[in-house]
């Protein structure tokens, strides 16, 4: 039986014995399906790593790290699973790389802002564009991943916290600066929680509040104003310096325990 040329399929010119085989062009939809099935595999270290991160990002966000294997990631990225181990290591290292790549993307936005209030809007807009980051992060935490092991650095939160702490220290130079720094961390934590909640549940929240009937961009602009009010709100925590030192010691001990208990 003759083989069909690319972009064509064989068909019978006449039914019955002795029928001839002729070529007919494939419909465009089927041509696209065949081409998609024969998509070129990524070549070279950079292309392979990018493909793996893209595939893992989608899978982790959709199914959660616990339901995704290295072989799943490799298949989605169209690479040999051995390459995933070579470039990243075990699955939790792939997850860490996925989260850190998205975090760096948002940090690049935060680096361009010079004030905490303006930073709120820029970071919210960046967060909306990185929804898979938040989904993957949420699923990882729900799967029981250690929060301290998910990312090695938190550049966006650190940037916003630093800006807010400087602004508040300048506005209240007579206050204890360690307390101001702590309060700034609390405010940024609350703001981050609001971003996480809104980004994950925006479709549900829009329907639940009836806001789905209005222009989404205007609604998001209003949400940003609410977030900015959180950053602007005064906050004074009644925490002594001794309490701060005790907390730091406890955090250090917890971090050591988490590192020692992580499976290899």
Buried (B, 14 or more C-beta within 10 A) or exposed (E): EEEBEEEBBEEEEEEEEEEEEEBEEBEEEEBEEEEEEEEEEBEEEEBBBBBBBBBBBBBBBEEBBBEBBBEBBBBBBBBBBEBBBEBBEEBBBBBBBBBBBBBEBBBEBBEEBEEBBEBBBBBBEBBBEBBBBBBBBBBBBEBEBBEBBBBEEBBBBBBBBBBBBBBBBEEBEEEBEEBBBBBBBBBBEBBBEBBBEBBBEBEEBBEEEEBBEEEEEEBBEEBBEEBBEBBEEEEEEEBEEEEBEEEEEEEEEEEEEEEEEEEE
